[in-house]
Amino acid sequence: MALSCALVVACARPESGPAAPSDAAGVAPIVARAEAALASGDLDTGIDSYREAFERTPWNTRIASSLVAAYVARAEQKRVKPGGPKGLALADADLRAALAISPEDSELGRSLAVVLLERAAMERDDAEVARLREEASGLAPDLVAQTPIVRLSVERRLDVAYDLLERGQLDAGLDQLEALLREYPQSAEASRLLAQALVRKGSLQTQRADYAGAKQSYARAVELYAQLSPCDGTRCDRAELELAHRNRISSALDSGSFDAARAALAEAESLGLTFPDLERRWPELRSP
């Protein structure tokens, strides 16, 4: 279900009302900045600028309409990326901001109802599901009546996360998997996919010289693999376990954190892993 008025250019913009004395003073450059930002795809700057212009001239219906349209466009974007619980929460906030400006707009209410129903499908708590659907019903009762109570299965949510990762939306996929694992901490499939994705993220962070971030990603991946042990090819395999530990040690070395690198090596060795090539390259691994 797509949100109403997903593109700013597709939304009707009513003409401005009668100008107030300060309407023209300083607002035109702000509006120009907002329009330029939206034209380049920068929704955040566009919204910030339109909001500033709207706060100065709340009677200007054209600016109000443009701000509402930008909120709706960003809400649709956030539903897709990052998507998942985080993206839906961001979309929810934007649509509520739009409704605060235009509370009588039934299409805005319907768009918010769509997001509320999608959030309910990802909720595990019965009371929260009921609350979300009740609020959605107040906005679009016909839509709720047509939408049965459906909760995405663990398998379906894993498929969604995997698809996001394959499309290069790494942070969105990680967000989905972290949320899934919080709800189903015993899911070996979610733990393994999350660990693999974190190793991927750590590699990208290393390429950007973000060694602290890489070290954090690898540490989390190693933690997940520890919960999946023994890595006998079912819950995880030896090769991916070794890769996670190797990268964790390397990221600590790259950042000059030799104590952390030695500790990481000791932990890997306790699992029977050895890295003679790293020791040859980095004598500091054995020299305090």
N, C-alpha and C positions, 0 to 999 in steps of 0.2 A: 504494500500500500504506500503510494507516494504521498508526500506532504503537499498540501495546496500551495500554489504560487512558489514553486521551487526555484525559479530563476528570477532574479531581481528585475530583469528587463521585461519579463512577462507579466508583471503585476501592474495593475492600473494605478496611476498616480494622479489623484485629484488635484485640481488647481489650488494654489495657495489662497488662503482667505485674506481678508483685508490686512494690510501691513500695519504692524504696531510701530511706534516711534523708533524703537531700537532694532527693528527687523533687519534693516539693511546694514546696520553698523557691525561690521566684523564677521557676519555670518556667511557671506558669499564665498570667501576663500576657504572656509571650513567645508562648505558643501562641495566646492570644486575638488578639495582634497579627498572627500568621501567618494565622489564619482570616479576620480582617477584610480583610487585604490580598488574599487569594485571592478572597474574595467580591466584591471590587471590581475584580478582574482584574489586580491587581498581582502577577504571578508572581515577579518579582525579590525584592521585599520579603518575600513569603510564604516563598520558599525560604530567604532569609537568616535569617529568624526561626525557621523550623522547624529549620534546621541548627544554630542556636545552642541551641535547646531539646534537640536530639538529642545534641549534644556534652556537654551537662550531664547528660543522662539516657539514655545509650546502651542501657539495658535496656528502655526504654519502647517497646514494639512498636507502639503506636498512633501515636506521634510518628514512628517510623521509617517506618511505612507511609504516613503523610501526606506526609512529605518525599519518599519515592520517587514517589508519585503526582504531586506538584508538579513534580518533575524531568521526568517523562514528559510532562506537559502542556506544559511550556515547550519540550521537545524538539520536540513536534509543531508548536508555534507557530513555532519558528525554522525548521523545514523549509519553512514557507510564506512567512514574512517574517522575515528578509530572503531566505530561500530561496537557491538556487544553492550554489556551493562554500562561501561564508561561512556560510550558514544551516545547511548539512549539518554543517559542522565544529562549530558551536555545539550542534546536536542530538546529535552524537557525544559531545561532552564531558558533556552532561547525562545521557545514558543510561549512560555509564561511571560517573558519580557515583552514579546509582541502583543500578547493579549492584554497586558497592563496598559498599553498604548491604545489598543483598539478592542475594548472588551465586548463590543456588540458584534464582532466579526465571527459569524458561525463557522466559516471555513477554517479559521484559526483554531477554534475549539475542536473541530473535527480532527484537525491535524494533531493536536495534542492528545486527543483520545486514541489515535493510531499508535502514538509513541507509548502511551500508558499501557495499552494492550500488549505491545511488544515487550515492554518491561515485565509485565505480569507473566508472560510465557517463559521468562528466564528466572523467575523467582521460585525459590524452594519453600518459603514460608507461607503457609495457607492464609494467615491473617493479612500479610502484605499483598498477596494476590487479590484477596477480597477488597482491600482498600483501593488498590489501583483500578480494579474493574468498576468499583462503585463511582470513583471520580470520573472515569471514562464515560460511564453511563449518564452522568449528569451533563456531559458535554455532547454526547452523540449516542442516545439510547438505542437507535436503530442499528448502529454499527456494533455495539456490544451484544445486542440480541442475535446478530448474525455471526458473532465470533465465539465459538465454544471455548471453554476453558481448556487450553492446550499448553502443555509444558514441553519444551524441547528436551528430547532425551539426551543422555550423556553422549551417545554415539553421534547424534545429529550436531550437537555443539562441538564435538571434536572435529567433525567434518567441516564445519564453518571455520574453526580456527585453522585447520590445515589448509583450507582454500585461501584464507587471508595470507598465511605464510608463503604459499606458493606464488601468490600474486605480488609478493614483495612488501606487503603491509605488515612488517615484522612487529611493530609496537602494538598494532591492533590485535594480531594473533596472540601475542604475549598477554595482553590484557584479558582476552577471552579465556585463555588457559589458566591464568592466575585466579580469575573469578570462579571458573569451573572447579579448580582444585580446592578452593576454600569451601565450596559446597560439598564436594565429594573427595575428601582427602585420601581415601583408599583407592582411588582410580589410578592404577598403574599406567594405563594408556595416556591419561592426562599428564602424569608426572614425566613420563618418558618424552612425550612430544614437547613439553615445556622445557625439559633439560636440553633437548636437541636444539630448540629455538634459541635458548640462552647462549649456547656455544656459538651459534650463528651470529647472534648479536655481539658477543664478545669479539669475534673476528672482525666485524665491521668497526667496532669501537677501537680496536688495535690499529686498524688501517688509518683511522682518524687521529691516532696518537692520544686517544682518550684511555690511557692505561688504568686510571682509577676506576672508570666505568667498566672496562673490560674485566678487571680483577673482580669486581662485584658480580658481574654476570657469570663468570666462570665459577666463582665460589658458590653461587646459588645452584648452578648446574651440578656441581660436585655433591652438594647437599642432597639434591634430588636423586642422583644416582646411588648415593649411600642408602636411601630408603628403598631402592629397587634391588639392591644386592641380595643374592649373588647374581652377577651379570653373566648368566649362562646361556644367553641367546633367546630367552623367552621374554622376561621383563625388560632386559637390556642386554647388550653384548659387550664383550671385552674391548673391542676396538673403540666403541664410542666412549666407554669409561676411560680408556687410556687417553683419548683425545681431550676429554674434559680436564683431566688432571694435568696433562702436558701444557695445555693452554693456560691453565690457572698458574702454574709455576712460571711460565714464560711471561705472563702479564705482570707478575710481581717483579721479575727480573728487569723487564723493560722500564718499570717505574722506579727502579732502584731500591725496591723494598726487599732487601736481601734476607732479613729475618723472616718475613712472610713467605718468601720463596723457599727458604730452608724448611719452614714448618709445613708448607704444602708438599714438598718433596718427601718429608718424613711420613706424612699421611698417605701419600701414594705408595711408598715403599711398604707400608703396613698392609697394603692390599696385594703386594707382590709385583708392583709395577716398578720398572727401572727406566732411567733416561740417561744413559751414558753420554749421548751426544750433547745434551744440555750441560752436563757436568764438565765436559771437555771445553765447551764454549764459555762457560761461566764458572771459573774456579771458585768464585765466591760462594757457590752452593755448598762447598765443603769447608770453606775457611771462614770462621766467624769474624 
